[in-house]
């Protein structure tokens, strides 16, 4: 008498694959979290570098007279549509729009001046923030503030 070989049913195989998939999710979740945190850290480093470059460009423009003190005496907003593209691990680059604000007033609305050698310097607060393209009006993804003493014209 021949014995029949017992074969696996399709349902048993599908259940086994589903159990393996459910167990692997818990094993892969920490790796995905590390990947996302690394991606966010790389984006922050790139945005910080772009903010430093924009700040140095503003300093050069102020030193060379391309932007005058009187132009920025009240408030200066540069919301030009210069898009900053950052590529991390994804295929598509993330695009950010920079917003540059120069103000001579602090949070309380007070002006700050500093006198040295009979010259009066004004303290400028330069804020550079980056918002994802298409999400204008939302909170900035990255924001950096700089302080800079400027010599008003005629001083």
DSSP file (Angstrom, degrees, kcal/mol; ACC not computed):
  #  RESIDUE AA STRUCTURE BP1 BP2  ACC     N-H-->O    O-->H-N    N-H-->O    O-->H-N    TCO  KAPPA ALPHA  PHI   PSI    X-CA   Y-CA   Z-CA
    1    1 A X              0   0    0      0, 0.0     2,-0.3     0, 0.0     0, 0.0   0.000 360.0 360.0 360.0 132.6    0.0    0.0    0.0
    2    2 A X        -     0   0    0      1,-0.0     2,-0.4     0, 0.0     0, 0.0  -0.642 360.0-138.7 -87.5 139.4    1.3    3.4   -1.0
    3    3 A X        -     0   0    0     -2,-0.3     2,-0.3     1,-0.0    -1,-0.0  -0.809  18.9-127.7 -96.3 140.1    1.3    6.3    1.4
    4    4 A X        -     0   0    0     -2,-0.4     2,-0.3     1,-0.0    -1,-0.0  -0.676  19.2-122.1 -87.5 138.9    0.3    9.7    0.1
    5    5 A X        -     0   0    0     -2,-0.3     2,-0.5     1,-0.0    -1,-0.0  -0.610  24.7-126.0 -76.4 135.0    2.6   12.6    0.7
    6    6 A X        -     0   0    0     -2,-0.3     2,-0.2     1,-0.0    -1,-0.0  -0.735  27.0-156.7 -83.8 123.2    0.9   15.5    2.5
    7    7 A X        -     0   0    0     -2,-0.5     2,-0.3     1,-0.0    -1,-0.0  -0.674  20.6-106.6 -98.2 154.9    1.2   18.8    0.6
    8    8 A X        -     0   0    0     -2,-0.2     2,-0.2     1,-0.1    -1,-0.0  -0.582  33.2-127.3 -77.2 140.3    0.9   22.3    2.1
    9    9 A X     >  -     0   0    0     -2,-0.3     4,-1.6     1,-0.1     3,-0.2  -0.547  17.9-117.8 -82.8 155.1   -2.2   24.1    1.3
   10   10 A X  H  > S+     0   0    0      1,-0.2     4,-2.4     2,-0.2     5,-0.2   0.857 114.0  58.0 -60.3 -37.6   -2.0   27.6   -0.2
   11   11 A X  H  > S+     0   0    0      1,-0.2     4,-2.2     2,-0.2    -1,-0.2   0.892 103.9  51.1 -62.9 -40.5   -3.7   29.0    2.8
   12   12 A X  H  > S+     0   0    0     -3,-0.2     4,-2.0     2,-0.2    -1,-0.2   0.892 110.4  49.3 -64.3 -39.4   -1.0   27.7    5.2
   13   13 A X  H  X S+     0   0    0     -4,-1.6     4,-2.3     2,-0.2    -2,-0.2   0.915 110.6  50.0 -66.8 -43.1    1.7   29.2    3.1
   14   14 A X  H  X S+     0   0    0     -4,-2.4     4,-2.3     1,-0.2    -2,-0.2   0.892 110.2  50.3 -63.8 -39.3   -0.1   32.6    3.0
   15   15 A X  H  X S+     0   0    0     -4,-2.2     4,-2.3     2,-0.2    -1,-0.2   0.904 109.9  50.7 -65.4 -40.5   -0.5   32.6    6.8
   16   16 A X  H  X S+     0   0    0     -4,-2.0     4,-2.1     2,-0.2    -2,-0.2   0.914 111.3  47.7 -63.5 -42.6    3.2   31.8    7.2
   17   17 A X  H  X S+     0   0    0     -4,-2.3     4,-2.3     1,-0.2    -2,-0.2   0.900 111.3  51.4 -64.9 -40.6    4.2   34.6    4.9
   18   18 A X  H  X S+     0   0    0     -4,-2.3     4,-2.4     2,-0.2    -2,-0.2   0.901 109.7  49.5 -64.2 -40.8    1.9   37.0    6.8
   19   19 A X  H  X S+     0   0    0     -4,-2.3     4,-2.1     2,-0.2    -1,-0.2   0.901 111.3  48.9 -65.1 -40.8    3.3   36.0   10.1
   20   20 A X  H  X S+     0   0    0     -4,-2.1     4,-2.0     2,-0.2    -2,-0.2   0.907 111.7  49.8 -64.6 -41.2    6.9   36.6    8.9
   21   21 A X  H  X S+     0   0    0     -4,-2.3     4,-1.4     2,-0.2    -2,-0.2   0.907 110.3  49.8 -64.6 -42.2    5.9   40.0    7.4
   22   22 A X  H  X S+     0   0    0     -4,-2.4     4,-0.9     1,-0.2    -1,-0.2   0.894 112.5  47.4 -65.7 -38.8    4.3   41.1   10.7
   23   23 A X  H  X S+     0   0    0     -4,-2.1     4,-0.9     1,-0.2     3,-0.2   0.859 108.5  54.9 -69.8 -34.1    7.4   40.0   12.7
   24   24 A X  H  X S+     0   0    0     -4,-2.0     4,-1.9     1,-0.2    -1,-0.2   0.780  96.3  66.1 -72.4 -25.1    9.7   41.8   10.3
   25   25 A X  H  X S+     0   0    0     -4,-1.4     4,-1.7     1,-0.2    -1,-0.2   0.925 101.6  48.4 -60.2 -43.4    7.9   45.1   10.7
   26   26 A X  H  < S+     0   0    0     -4,-0.9     4,-0.5    -3,-0.2    -1,-0.2   0.790 111.9  50.1 -69.0 -26.0    9.0   45.3   14.4
   27   27 A X  H  < S+     0   0    0     -4,-0.9     4,-0.4     1,-0.2    -1,-0.2   0.793 114.6  42.9 -80.0 -28.4   12.6   44.5   13.4
   28   28 A X  H  X S+     0   0    0     -4,-1.9     4,-2.0     1,-0.1     3,-0.2   0.677  92.6  81.9 -92.0 -18.8   12.7   47.2   10.7
   29   29 A X  H  X S+     0   0    0     -4,-1.7     4,-2.1     1,-0.2     5,-0.2   0.898  91.1  49.1 -57.9 -46.2   11.0   50.0   12.5
   30   30 A X  H  > S+     0   0    0     -4,-0.5     4,-2.2     1,-0.2    -1,-0.2   0.876 110.1  52.5 -63.2 -34.3   14.1   51.2   14.5
   31   31 A X  H  > S+     0   0    0     -4,-0.4     4,-2.2    -3,-0.2    -1,-0.2   0.889 109.0  49.5 -67.4 -37.7   16.2   51.2   11.3
   32   32 A X  H  X S+     0   0    0     -4,-2.0     4,-2.5     2,-0.2    -2,-0.2   0.891 109.5  51.8 -67.0 -38.9   13.6   53.4    9.6
   33   33 A X  H  X S+     0   0    0     -4,-2.1     4,-2.2     2,-0.2    -2,-0.2   0.904 110.5  48.1 -64.4 -40.8   13.6   55.8   12.5
   34   34 A X  H  X S+     0   0    0     -4,-2.2     4,-2.3     2,-0.2    -2,-0.2   0.909 110.7  52.1 -64.5 -42.0   17.4   56.1   12.4
   35   35 A X  H  X S+     0   0    0     -4,-2.2     4,-2.2     1,-0.2    -2,-0.2   0.922 110.7  46.9 -59.9 -45.8   17.2   56.6    8.6
   36   36 A X  H  X S+     0   0    0     -4,-2.5     4,-2.4     1,-0.2    -1,-0.2   0.889 111.2  51.0 -65.9 -39.2   14.7   59.5    9.0
   37   37 A X  H  X S+     0   0    0     -4,-2.2     4,-2.1     2,-0.2    -1,-0.2   0.881 110.8  49.2 -66.7 -36.4   16.7   61.1   11.8
   38   38 A X  H  X S+     0   0    0     -4,-2.3     4,-2.3     2,-0.2    -2,-0.2   0.901 110.6  50.7 -66.5 -40.3   19.8   61.0    9.7
   39   39 A X  H  X S+     0   0    0     -4,-2.2     4,-2.2     1,-0.2    -2,-0.2   0.913 111.2  47.9 -63.6 -42.8   17.9   62.5    6.8
   40   40 A X  H  X S+     0   0    0     -4,-2.4     4,-2.3     2,-0.2    -1,-0.2   0.877 111.2  51.5 -65.3 -37.5   16.6   65.3    9.0
   41   41 A X  H  X S+     0   0    0     -4,-2.1     4,-2.2     2,-0.2    -2,-0.2   0.899 109.7  49.1 -66.6 -40.6   20.1   66.0   10.3
   42   42 A X  H  X S+     0   0    0     -4,-2.3     4,-2.3     2,-0.2    -2,-0.2   0.914 111.0  50.2 -64.9 -42.0   21.5   66.2    6.8
   43   43 A X  H  X S+     0   0    0     -4,-2.2     4,-2.6     1,-0.2    -2,-0.2   0.914 110.3  50.3 -62.0 -43.0   18.8   68.6    5.8
   44   44 A X  H  X S+     0   0    0     -4,-2.3     4,-2.3     2,-0.2    -1,-0.2   0.890 109.9  50.3 -63.7 -39.5   19.4   70.8    8.9
   45   45 A X  H  X S+     0   0    0     -4,-2.2     4,-2.1     2,-0.2    -1,-0.2   0.922 111.8  47.8 -64.7 -43.5   23.2   70.9    8.1
   46   46 A X  H  X S+     0   0    0     -4,-2.3     4,-2.5     2,-0.2    -2,-0.2   0.922 112.7  48.2 -63.1 -43.8   22.5   71.9    4.5
   47   47 A X  H  X S+     0   0    0     -4,-2.6     4,-2.4     1,-0.2    -1,-0.2   0.882 110.4  51.7 -66.4 -36.6   20.0   74.6    5.6
   48   48 A X  H  X S+     0   0    0     -4,-2.3     4,-2.2     2,-0.2    -1,-0.2   0.903 110.3  49.3 -64.1 -40.1   22.5   76.0    8.2
   49   49 A X  H  X S+     0   0    0     -4,-2.1     4,-2.1     2,-0.2    -2,-0.2   0.919 111.5  48.2 -65.2 -43.6   25.2   76.2    5.5
   50   50 A X  H  X S+     0   0    0     -4,-2.5     4,-2.6     2,-0.2    -2,-0.2   0.884 110.2  52.6 -64.4 -37.7   22.9   78.0    3.1
   51   51 A X  H  X S+     0   0    0     -4,-2.4     4,-2.5     2,-0.2    -2,-0.2   0.914 109.3  49.0 -63.9 -42.0   21.9   80.4    5.9
   52   52 A X  H  X S+     0   0    0     -4,-2.2     4,-2.3     2,-0.2    -1,-0.2   0.888 111.3  49.8 -63.7 -38.6   25.5   81.2    6.6
   53   53 A X  H  X S+     0   0    0     -4,-2.1     4,-2.2     2,-0.2    -2,-0.2   0.923 111.5  48.2 -65.8 -43.7   26.2   81.8    2.9
   54   54 A X  H  X S+     0   0    0     -4,-2.6     4,-2.1     1,-0.2    -2,-0.2   0.900 111.2  51.2 -63.2 -39.9   23.2   84.1    2.6
   55   55 A X  H  X S+     0   0    0     -4,-2.5     4,-2.5     1,-0.2    -1,-0.2   0.912 110.0  48.5 -64.0 -42.1   24.3   86.0    5.7
   56   56 A X  H  X S+     0   0    0     -4,-2.3     4,-2.3     1,-0.2    -1,-0.2   0.877 110.0  52.7 -66.7 -34.8   27.8   86.4    4.3
   57   57 A X  H  X S+     0   0    0     -4,-2.2     4,-2.4     2,-0.2    -1,-0.2   0.891 109.4  49.4 -64.1 -38.7   26.3   87.7    1.0
   58   58 A X  H  X S+     0   0    0     -4,-2.1     4,-2.5     2,-0.2    -2,-0.2   0.919 110.2  50.5 -65.8 -43.3   24.3   90.2    3.0
   59   59 A X  H  X S+     0   0    0     -4,-2.5     4,-2.5     2,-0.2    -2,-0.2   0.918 112.0  46.9 -60.6 -43.3   27.4   91.4    4.9
   60   60 A X  H  X S+     0   0    0     -4,-2.3     4,-2.6     2,-0.2     6,-0.3   0.911 111.8  50.9 -64.7 -42.0   29.3   91.8    1.6
   61   61 A X  H  X>S+     0   0    0     -4,-2.4     5,-1.7     1,-0.2     6,-1.6   0.883 112.7  46.3 -64.2 -37.9   26.3   93.7    0.0
   62   62 A X  H  <5S+     0   0    0     -4,-2.5     3,-0.4     4,-0.2    -2,-0.2   0.901 113.9  48.5 -69.7 -40.2   26.2   96.0    3.1
   63   63 A X  H  <5S+     0   0    0     -4,-2.5    -2,-0.2     1,-0.2    -1,-0.2   0.886 114.4  44.7 -66.4 -39.2   30.0   96.5    3.0
   64   64 A X  H  <5S-     0   0    0     -4,-2.6    -1,-0.2    -5,-0.2    -2,-0.2   0.524 114.7-115.0 -85.0  -4.8   30.1   97.3   -0.7
   65   65 A X  T  <5S+     0   0    0     -4,-0.6    -3,-0.2    -3,-0.4     3,-0.1   0.594  79.9 125.6  84.6  10.6   27.0   99.6   -0.5
   66   66 A X  S   <S+     0   0    0     -5,-1.7     2,-0.5    -6,-0.3    -4,-0.2   0.851  83.9  34.7 -69.2 -32.6   24.7   97.4   -2.7
   67   67 A X  S    S-     0   0    0     -6,-1.6    -2,-0.3    -9,-0.1    -1,-0.2  -0.992  90.5-150.7-116.8 122.7   22.3   97.5    0.3
   68   68 A X     >  -     0   0    0     -2,-0.5     4,-1.1    -3,-0.1     3,-0.3  -0.533  23.5-117.0 -93.1 161.6   22.4  100.9    2.1
   69   69 A X  T >4 S+     0   0    0      1,-0.2     3,-0.5     2,-0.2     4,-0.5   0.886 116.2  55.3 -60.5 -39.8   21.6  101.4    5.8
   70   70 A X  G >4 S+     0   0    0      1,-0.2     3,-0.5     2,-0.2     4,-0.4   0.820 101.3  58.7 -66.0 -29.9   18.7  103.6    4.8
   71   71 A X  G 34 S+     0   0    0     -3,-0.3     4,-0.3     1,-0.2    -1,-0.2   0.843 117.8  31.3 -65.6 -32.1   17.2  100.8    2.7
   72   72 A X  G << S+     0   0    0     -4,-1.1    -1,-0.2    -3,-0.5     4,-0.2   0.285  88.2 106.3-108.7   9.3   17.1   98.5    5.8
   73   73 A X  S <  S+     0   0    0     -3,-0.5    31,-0.3    -4,-0.5    -1,-0.1   0.877  92.9  25.1 -62.2 -39.4   16.5  101.2    8.4
   74   74 A X  S    S-     0   0    0     -4,-0.4    30,-0.7     1,-0.3     2,-0.3   0.917 134.8 -39.2 -85.0 -79.1   12.8  100.3    9.0
   75   75 A X  E     -A  103   0A   0     -4,-0.3     2,-0.5    28,-0.1    -1,-0.3  -0.983  50.0-154.6-149.5 142.4   12.5   96.7    7.9
   76   76 A X  E     -A  102   0A   0     26,-2.3    26,-2.6    -2,-0.3     2,-0.5  -0.982  12.4-179.0-122.8 121.8   14.0   94.7    5.1
   77   77 A X  E     -A  101   0A   0     -2,-0.5     2,-0.7    24,-0.2    24,-0.2  -0.984   8.1-172.7-121.4 123.3   12.3   91.7    3.7
   78   78 A X  E     +A  100   0A   0     22,-2.9    22,-1.8    -2,-0.5    -2,-0.0  -0.880  18.2 158.8-113.2  97.3   13.8   89.7    0.9
   79   79 A X        +     0   0    0     -2,-0.7    -1,-0.1    20,-0.2    20,-0.1  -0.130  19.1 155.7-109.1  36.8   11.3   87.1   -0.1
   80   80 A X        -     0   0    0      1,-0.1     2,-1.2    20,-0.1    18,-0.2  -0.278  55.3-111.9 -61.3 152.0   12.7   86.6   -3.6
   81   81 A X        +     0   0    0     16,-0.1     2,-0.8     2,-0.1    -1,-0.1  -0.175  59.5 149.9 -86.9  44.4   11.9   83.2   -5.0
   82   82 A X        -     0   0    0     -2,-1.2    16,-1.0    16,-0.2     2,-0.4  -0.694  37.8-147.8 -76.7 111.5   15.4   81.8   -4.9
   83   83 A X  E     -B   97   0A   0     -2,-0.8     2,-0.6    14,-0.2    14,-0.2  -0.667   6.5-152.5 -88.1 133.2   14.7   78.1   -4.4
   84   84 A X  E     -B   96   0A   0     12,-3.1    12,-2.8    -2,-0.4     2,-0.5  -0.926  12.4-159.3-103.3 119.7   17.2   76.0   -2.4
   85   85 A X  E     -B   95   0A   0     -2,-0.6     2,-0.5    10,-0.2    10,-0.2  -0.865   7.3-171.3-103.6 131.7   17.2   72.4   -3.4
   86   86 A X  E     -B   94   0A   0      8,-2.8     8,-3.0    -2,-0.5     2,-0.5  -0.983   5.7-162.5-124.8 124.9   18.5   69.7   -1.1
   87   87 A X        +     0   0    0     -2,-0.5     6,-0.1     6,-0.2     4,-0.1  -0.921  20.9 157.3-105.7 125.1   19.0   66.1   -2.1
   88   88 A X  S    S-     0   0    0     -2,-0.5    -1,-0.1     4,-0.3     5,-0.0   0.323  70.4 -43.5-110.5-116.2   19.3   63.6    0.7
   89   89 A X  S    S+     0   0    0      3,-0.0     2,-0.1    -2,-0.0     4,-0.1   0.596 111.5  90.5 -95.5 -13.1   18.6   59.9    0.2
   90   90 A X  S    S-     0   0    0      2,-0.2    -2,-0.1     1,-0.1     4,-0.1  -0.386  79.9-125.0 -82.7 161.9   15.4   60.3   -1.8
   91   91 A X  S    S+     0   0    0     -2,-0.1     2,-0.4    -4,-0.1    -1,-0.1   0.894  94.9  63.3 -72.3 -39.8   15.3   60.6   -5.6
   92   92 A X  S    S-     0   0    0      1,-0.0    -4,-0.3    -5,-0.0    -2,-0.2  -0.701  86.9-125.1 -90.4 136.3   13.5   63.9   -5.6
   93   93 A X        -     0   0    0     -2,-0.4     2,-0.4    -6,-0.1    -6,-0.2  -0.496  19.7-122.8 -77.2 147.2   15.1   66.9   -4.1
   94   94 A X  E     -B   86   0A   0     -8,-3.0    -8,-2.8    -2,-0.2     2,-0.4  -0.776  26.7-146.7 -89.2 132.8   13.4   68.9   -1.3
   95   95 A X  E     -B   85   0A   0     -2,-0.4    38,-2.9   -10,-0.2     2,-0.3  -0.867  15.3-173.1-108.6 135.2   12.9   72.5   -2.2
   96   96 A X  E     -BC  84 132A   0    -12,-2.8   -12,-3.1    -2,-0.4     2,-0.5  -0.923  16.7-142.7-123.8 148.2   13.0   75.4    0.3
   97   97 A X  E     -BC  83 131A   0     34,-3.2    34,-2.0    -2,-0.3     2,-0.2  -0.954  20.5-140.7-108.8 123.3   12.2   79.1    0.0
   98   98 A X  E     - C   0 130A   0    -16,-1.0     2,-0.4    -2,-0.5    32,-0.2  -0.575  11.5-163.6 -82.6 147.0   14.5   81.4    2.0
   99   99 A X  E     - C   0 129A   0     30,-2.6    30,-2.4    -2,-0.2     2,-0.5  -0.992   4.8-164.0-128.6 122.6   13.0   84.5    3.7
  100  100 A X  E     -AC  78 128A   0    -22,-1.8   -22,-2.9    -2,-0.4     2,-0.4  -0.927   7.7-178.7-112.1 126.4   15.4   87.1    4.9
  101  101 A X  E     -AC  77 127A   0     26,-2.7    26,-3.2    -2,-0.5     2,-0.5  -0.991   6.5-169.8-126.6 127.3   14.3   89.8    7.4
  102  102 A X  E     +AC  76 126A   0    -26,-2.6   -26,-2.3    -2,-0.4     2,-0.3  -0.973  16.6 166.1-116.6 126.0   16.6   92.6    8.6
  103  103 A X  E     -AC  75 125A   0     22,-2.4    22,-3.7    -2,-0.5   -28,-0.1  -0.976  35.1-155.9-138.6 150.8   15.3   94.7   11.5
  104  104 A X  S    S+     0   0    0    -30,-0.7     8,-0.8    -2,-0.3     2,-0.4   0.283  76.1  82.5-105.8   7.9   16.8   97.1   13.9
  105  105 A X  B     -F  111   0B   0    -31,-0.2     6,-0.2     6,-0.2    20,-0.1  -0.894  69.5-140.8-113.4 143.0   14.2   96.6   16.6
  106  106 A X    >   -     0   0    0      4,-1.9     3,-1.3    -2,-0.4    -2,-0.1  -0.114  46.6 -76.3 -86.0-168.3   14.2   93.7   19.1
  107  107 A X  T 3  S+     0   0    0      1,-0.3    -1,-0.0     2,-0.1    -2,-0.0   0.801 133.7  51.1 -62.6 -29.0   11.2   91.8   20.3
  108  108 A X  T 3  S-     0   0    0      2,-0.1    -1,-0.3     1,-0.0    -3,-0.0   0.584 118.5-110.0 -84.3 -10.0   10.1   94.7   22.5
  109  109 A X  S <  S+     0   0    0     -3,-1.3     2,-0.3     1,-0.3    -2,-0.1   0.578  70.7 141.2  92.1  10.8   10.4   97.2   19.7
  110  110 A X        -     0   0    0      1,-0.0    -4,-1.9     2,-0.0     2,-0.3  -0.635  48.1-130.7 -89.1 144.8   13.4   99.0   21.1
  111  111 A X  B     -F  105   0B   0     -2,-0.3     2,-0.5    -6,-0.2    -6,-0.2  -0.718  18.3-147.6 -89.0 143.5   16.3  100.2   18.9
  112  112 A X        +     0   0    0     -8,-0.8    11,-2.4    11,-0.4     2,-0.3  -0.956  18.8 175.9-116.8 126.8   19.8   99.3   19.9
  113  113 A X  E     -D  122   0A   0     -2,-0.5     2,-0.4     9,-0.2     9,-0.2  -0.923  12.3-161.1-126.6 154.4   22.8  101.6   19.3
  114  114 A X  E     -D  121   0A   0      7,-2.7     7,-3.9    -2,-0.3     2,-0.5  -1.000   8.4-152.2-137.0 129.4   26.4  101.4   20.3
  115  115 A X  E     +D  120   0A   0     -2,-0.4     2,-0.3     5,-0.2     5,-0.2  -0.896  22.6 158.7-111.0 132.2   28.9  104.2   20.4
  116  116 A X  E >   -D  119   0A   0      3,-2.5     3,-1.5    -2,-0.5    -2,-0.1  -0.961  69.5  -4.6-150.8 131.5   32.6  103.9   19.9
  117  117 A X  T 3  S-     0   0    0     -2,-0.3     3,-0.1     1,-0.3    -1,-0.1   0.895 128.7 -56.6  52.2  45.4   35.2  106.5   18.8
  118  118 A X  T 3  S+     0   0    0      1,-0.2     2,-0.4    -3,-0.0    -1,-0.3   0.696 114.6 118.7  61.1  21.4   32.4  109.1   18.3
  119  119 A X  E <   -D  116   0A   0     -3,-1.5    -3,-2.5     2,-0.0     2,-0.6  -0.949  57.3-142.4-116.8 140.8   30.7  106.8   15.9
  120  120 A X  E     -D  115   0A   0     -2,-0.4    32,-0.9    -5,-0.2     2,-0.3  -0.897  17.0-166.8-107.3 118.5   27.2  105.5   16.5
  121  121 A X  E     -DE 114 151A   0     -7,-3.9    -7,-2.7    -2,-0.6     2,-0.4  -0.793  10.3-142.6-103.8 145.1   26.5  101.9   15.4
  122  122 A X  E     -DE 113 150A   0     28,-3.3    28,-3.2    -2,-0.3     2,-0.7  -0.884  15.9-128.0-106.6 138.5   23.1  100.3   15.0
  123  123 A X  E     - E   0 149A   0    -11,-2.4     2,-0.4    -2,-0.4   -11,-0.4  -0.761  25.7-160.7 -87.2 117.0   22.5   96.7   16.0
  124  124 A X  E     - E   0 148A   0     24,-3.8    24,-2.2    -2,-0.7     2,-0.6  -0.820   8.0-150.6 -99.9 136.1   20.8   94.8   13.1
  125  125 A X  E     -CE 103 147A   0    -22,-3.7   -22,-2.4    -2,-0.4     2,-0.6  -0.930  14.2-167.4-104.7 116.5   19.0   91.6   13.7
  126  126 A X  E     -CE 102 146A   0     20,-2.9    20,-3.0    -2,-0.6     2,-0.5  -0.918   2.9-171.1-109.9 120.7   19.1   89.5   10.6
  127  127 A X  E     -CE 101 145A   0    -26,-3.2   -26,-2.7    -2,-0.6     2,-0.5  -0.951   4.0-172.8-116.9 125.2   16.8   86.5   10.5
  128  128 A X  E     +CE 100 144A   0     16,-3.1    16,-2.6    -2,-0.5     2,-0.3  -0.971  11.1 175.4-117.3 122.5   17.0   83.9    7.8
  129  129 A X  E     -CE  99 143A   0    -30,-2.4   -30,-2.6    -2,-0.5     2,-0.4  -0.942  18.2-148.8-128.9 150.8   14.3   81.2    7.7
  130  130 A X  E     -CE  98 142A   0     12,-2.8    11,-2.3    -2,-0.3    12,-1.5  -0.974  12.7-175.6-121.8 130.1   13.6   78.4    5.2
  131  131 A X  E     -C   97   0A   0    -34,-2.0   -34,-3.2    -2,-0.4     9,-0.1  -0.950  36.2-100.7-121.8 143.0   10.1   77.1    4.5
  132  132 A X  E >   -C   96   0A   0     -2,-0.4     3,-2.2   -36,-0.2   -36,-0.3  -0.363  47.4-100.6 -61.3 139.5    9.3   74.1    2.2
  133  133 A X  T 3  S+     0   0    0    -38,-2.9   -38,-0.2     1,-0.3    -1,-0.1  -0.408 110.8  24.9 -62.7 132.5    8.2   75.2   -1.2
  134  134 A X  T 3  S+     0   0    0     -2,-0.1    -1,-0.3    -3,-0.1    -2,-0.1   0.337 107.0  81.4  93.0  -6.3    4.4   75.0   -1.4
  135  135 A X    X   +     0   0    0     -3,-2.2     3,-1.7     3,-0.1    -3,-0.2  -0.182  58.0 158.6-122.2  39.8    3.9   75.4    2.3
  136  136 A X  T 3   +     0   0    0      1,-0.2     3,-0.1    -5,-0.1    -3,-0.0  -0.353  64.1  32.4 -64.1 143.7    4.2   79.1    2.6
  137  137 A X  T 3  S+     0   0    0      1,-0.4    -1,-0.2    -2,-0.0     2,-0.1   0.200  96.3 108.3  92.7 -15.9    2.7   80.5    5.8
  138  138 A X  S <  S-     0   0    0     -3,-1.7    -1,-0.4    -6,-0.2     2,-0.1  -0.361  87.2 -73.2 -84.8 173.5    3.5   77.4    7.8
  139  139 A X        -     0   0    0      1,-0.1    -1,-0.2    -3,-0.1    -4,-0.0  -0.413  60.6-100.5 -67.0 141.2    6.2   77.4   10.4
  140  140 A X        -     0   0    0      1,-0.1    -9,-0.3    -9,-0.1     3,-0.1  -0.278  16.1-140.6 -64.3 146.9    9.7   77.5    9.0
  141  141 A X  S    S+     0   0    0    -11,-2.3     2,-0.3     1,-0.3   -10,-0.2   0.842  89.9  12.9 -73.1 -34.5   11.6   74.2    8.8
  142  142 A X  E     -E  130   0A   0    -12,-1.5   -12,-2.8   -95,-0.1     2,-0.4  -0.998  67.8-177.6-144.7 141.8   14.8   76.0    9.8
  143  143 A X  E     -E  129   0A   0     -2,-0.3     2,-0.4   -14,-0.2   -14,-0.2  -0.999   0.7-179.3-143.6 137.0   15.4   79.5   11.2
  144  144 A X  E     -E  128   0A   0    -16,-2.6   -16,-3.1    -2,-0.4     2,-0.4  -1.000   9.8-156.8-139.2 137.3   18.7   81.3   12.1
  145  145 A X  E     -E  127   0A   0     -2,-0.4     2,-0.3   -18,-0.2   -18,-0.2  -0.916   8.4-172.0-116.7 142.8   19.2   84.7   13.6
  146  146 A X  E     -E  126   0A   0    -20,-3.0   -20,-2.9    -2,-0.4     2,-0.4  -0.938  12.7-145.9-128.1 151.3   22.3   86.8   13.3
  147  147 A X  E     +E  125   0A   0     -2,-0.3     2,-0.3   -22,-0.2   -22,-0.2  -0.958  21.9 173.3-117.5 139.7   23.3   90.1   15.0
  148  148 A X  E     -E  124   0A   0    -24,-2.2   -24,-3.8    -2,-0.4     2,-0.5  -0.981  27.1-135.5-149.5 130.4   25.4   92.7   13.2
  149  149 A X  E     -E  123   0A   0     -2,-0.3     2,-0.4   -26,-0.2   -26,-0.2  -0.773  27.7-169.2 -87.9 128.5   26.5   96.2   14.1
  150  150 A X  E     -E  122   0A   0    -28,-3.2   -28,-3.3    -2,-0.5     2,-0.7  -0.899  21.9-129.5-118.9 147.1   26.1   98.6   11.2
  151  151 A X  E     -E  121   0A   0     -2,-0.4   -30,-0.2   -30,-0.2   -82,-0.2  -0.845  29.2-131.7 -93.4 112.8   27.4  102.1   10.8
  152  152 A X    >   -     0   0    0    -32,-0.9     3,-1.6    -2,-0.7   -32,-0.1  -0.310  32.1 -95.9 -63.1 148.8   24.5  104.4    9.7
  153  153 A X  T 3  S+     0   0    0      1,-0.3    -1,-0.1     2,-0.1   -85,-0.0  -0.413 111.1  28.6 -66.8 138.3   25.3  106.7    6.7
  154  154 A X  T 3         0   0    0     -2,-0.1    -1,-0.3    -3,-0.1    -2,-0.1   0.469 360.0 360.0  90.5   3.3   26.4  110.1    7.8
  155  155 A X    <         0   0    0     -3,-1.6   -35,-0.2   -35,-0.1    -2,-0.1   0.430 360.0 360.0 -97.8 360.0   27.8  108.9   11.1
